[in-house]
Amino acid sequence: MTMRGEQALEQRPKDGIGGKPDAIRAGVEHAESEIVITTDADCVHPIRWVRTMSSYFTTTTALVAGPVTLAAAPSLFARVERLDFLGLVISGAGLIGAGRPIICNGANLAYRRDA
C-alpha cells in the first residue's frame, strides 16, 4: 500500500547472498590467515587494533572479544541508548572474566578459522 504520489519499492536479495552472515562466511572462506578479525562498517579503531587483538592469542586461545562503545551524542535518547549498550558490554565482560562467556559483539571480535 502506498500513499498518493509515493512509489512502492521492493528489496530483493541477490541469489546466494544472505546479508551479513553470508558476507562473513565468504570473507572467512577467502581469508588466508589463521586468525579472523571482524568489525562493523561504522566502527573506528585505533591504529594498532589488529596487532593488539592478535597479541592476546596463545596456542590455546580460540576467541578474543573486545569492548565496543557508542560515540557520545547530545540527545536524551542517544544517551539512554549508550547507557543501555554499556550495560550489555559490562555484562559480557564480567561473564567472560568469570569464565562463562555468553555474549560478545562482532564489531570487535577475533577468532581462529578452525574454531
C-alpha positions as a LaTeX table, in Angstrom:
\begin{tabular}{lrrr}
\hline
Residue & $x$ (\AA) & $y$ (\AA) & $z$ (\AA) \\
\hline
Met1 & 0.00 & 0.00 & 0.00 \\
Thr2 & 1.35 & 3.40 & $-0.89$ \\
Met3 & 0.23 & 6.94 & $-0.35$ \\
Arg4 & $-0.61$ & 9.03 & $-3.37$ \\
Gly5 & 2.50 & 10.25 & $-5.14$ \\
Glu6 & 4.81 & 7.69 & $-3.50$ \\
Gln7 & 6.40 & 4.69 & $-5.12$ \\
Ala8 & 6.50 & 1.24 & $-3.59$ \\
Leu9 & 9.96 & $-0.30$ & $-3.50$ \\
Glu10 & 10.68 & $-3.95$ & $-3.01$ \\
Gln11 & 14.14 & $-5.03$ & $-1.99$ \\
Arg12 & 15.08 & $-8.49$ & $-3.12$ \\
Pro13 & 18.27 & $-10.20$ & $-2.03$ \\
Lys14 & 20.59 & $-11.34$ & $-4.79$ \\
Asp15 & 20.68 & $-15.08$ & $-5.27$ \\
Gly16 & 23.20 & $-16.69$ & $-2.95$ \\
Ile17 & 23.74 & $-13.57$ & $-0.85$ \\
Gly18 & 22.03 & $-13.61$ & 2.52 \\
Gly19 & 23.20 & $-10.49$ & 4.31 \\
Lys20 & 25.86 & $-10.12$ & 6.97 \\
Pro21 & 26.19 & $-13.81$ & 7.96 \\
Asp22 & 26.87 & $-14.82$ & 4.36 \\
Ala23 & 29.26 & $-11.89$ & 3.91 \\
Ile24 & 31.24 & $-13.02$ & 6.96 \\
Arg25 & 31.23 & $-16.62$ & 5.74 \\
Ala26 & 32.55 & $-15.52$ & 2.33 \\
Gly27 & 35.24 & $-13.42$ & 4.00 \\
Val28 & 36.39 & $-16.31$ & 6.18 \\
Glu29 & 36.48 & $-18.62$ & 3.16 \\
His30 & 38.75 & $-16.18$ & 1.31 \\
Ala31 & 40.93 & $-15.27$ & 4.29 \\
Glu32 & 44.41 & $-16.71$ & 4.25 \\
Ser33 & 45.36 & $-16.01$ & 7.86 \\
Glu34 & 44.86 & $-18.31$ & 10.83 \\
Ile35 & 43.07 & $-15.59$ & 12.82 \\
Val36 & 39.93 & $-13.82$ & 11.56 \\
Ile37 & 39.11 & $-10.38$ & 12.97 \\
Thr38 & 35.66 & $-8.87$ & 12.47 \\
Thr39 & 34.25 & $-5.38$ & 12.83 \\
Asp40 & 31.35 & $-3.32$ & 11.54 \\
Ala41 & 31.41 & $-0.71$ & 8.77 \\
Asp42 & 30.54 & 2.11 & 11.16 \\
Cys43 & 33.36 & 1.37 & 13.63 \\
Val44 & 36.55 & 3.35 & 14.17 \\
His45 & 39.52 & 1.50 & 15.68 \\
Pro46 & 42.91 & 2.63 & 16.97 \\
Ile47 & 45.89 & 2.32 & 14.62 \\
Arg48 & 47.30 & $-0.81$ & 16.30 \\
Trp49 & 43.92 & $-2.52$ & 16.74 \\
Val50 & 44.70 & $-5.61$ & 14.63 \\
Arg51 & 48.08 & $-6.08$ & 16.32 \\
Thr52 & 46.51 & $-5.66$ & 19.77 \\
Met53 & 43.71 & $-8.16$ & 19.10 \\
Ser54 & 46.20 & $-10.66$ & 17.69 \\
Ser55 & 48.54 & $-10.28$ & 20.67 \\
Tyr56 & 46.01 & $-11.90$ & 23.02 \\
Phe57 & 46.17 & $-15.22$ & 21.17 \\
Thr58 & 48.18 & $-18.08$ & 22.66 \\
Thr59 & 48.35 & $-21.63$ & 21.35 \\
Thr60 & 45.16 & $-22.47$ & 23.27 \\
Thr61 & 43.17 & $-19.28$ & 22.60 \\
Ala62 & 40.26 & $-19.76$ & 20.20 \\
Leu63 & 38.47 & $-16.41$ & 20.53 \\
Val64 & 39.20 & $-12.87$ & 21.71 \\
Ala65 & 36.36 & $-10.40$ & 22.32 \\
Gly66 & 36.95 & $-6.70$ & 22.84 \\
Pro67 & 34.70 & $-3.91$ & 24.09 \\
Val68 & 32.55 & $-1.77$ & 21.82 \\
Thr69 & 31.39 & 1.72 & 22.76 \\
Leu70 & 28.97 & 4.16 & 21.16 \\
Ala71 & 30.04 & 7.69 & 20.32 \\
Ala72 & 28.74 & 10.42 & 22.59 \\
Ala73 & 25.58 & 12.11 & 21.36 \\
Pro74 & 23.68 & 15.10 & 22.72 \\
Ser75 & 20.10 & 13.80 & 22.68 \\
Leu76 & 18.50 & 12.17 & 25.70 \\
Phe77 & 17.53 & 9.14 & 23.61 \\
Ala78 & 21.12 & 8.66 & 22.42 \\
Arg79 & 22.43 & 8.93 & 25.99 \\
Val80 & 19.93 & 6.33 & 27.23 \\
Glu81 & 20.80 & 4.07 & 24.28 \\
Arg82 & 24.50 & 4.44 & 25.08 \\
Leu83 & 23.88 & 3.58 & 28.75 \\
Asp84 & 21.82 & 0.53 & 27.79 \\
Phe85 & 24.54 & $-0.66$ & 25.40 \\
Leu86 & 27.20 & $-0.09$ & 28.06 \\
Gly87 & 25.24 & $-2.44$ & 30.34 \\
Leu88 & 25.46 & $-5.18$ & 27.71 \\
Val89 & 29.20 & $-4.64$ & 27.24 \\
Ile90 & 29.86 & $-4.71$ & 31.00 \\
Ser91 & 27.70 & $-7.82$ & 31.46 \\
Gly92 & 29.53 & $-9.58$ & 28.65 \\
Ala93 & 32.94 & $-8.60$ & 30.00 \\
Gly94 & 32.03 & $-9.73$ & 33.50 \\
Leu95 & 30.81 & $-13.10$ & 32.30 \\
Ile96 & 33.91 & $-13.58$ & 30.15 \\
Gly97 & 36.05 & $-12.74$ & 33.19 \\
Ala98 & 34.10 & $-15.26$ & 35.26 \\
Gly99 & 34.78 & $-17.99$ & 32.70 \\
Arg100 & 31.15 & $-18.04$ & 31.48 \\
Pro101 & 31.21 & $-16.24$ & 28.13 \\
Ile102 & 27.71 & $-15.96$ & 26.71 \\
Ile103 & 27.70 & $-12.62$ & 24.85 \\
Cys104 & 30.14 & $-10.55$ & 22.83 \\
Asn105 & 29.99 & $-8.12$ & 19.92 \\
Gly106 & 31.16 & $-8.96$ & 16.41 \\
Ala107 & 32.32 & $-5.37$ & 15.92 \\
Asn108 & 35.47 & $-6.15$ & 17.95 \\
Leu109 & 35.98 & $-9.89$ & 17.69 \\
Ala110 & 38.82 & $-12.21$ & 16.67 \\
Tyr111 & 38.79 & $-15.99$ & 16.35 \\
Arg112 & 40.74 & $-18.85$ & 14.84 \\
Arg113 & 39.45 & $-20.00$ & 11.47 \\
Asp114 & 39.35 & $-23.60$ & 12.69 \\
Ala115 & 37.49 & $-22.80$ & 15.93 \\
\hline
\end{tabular}
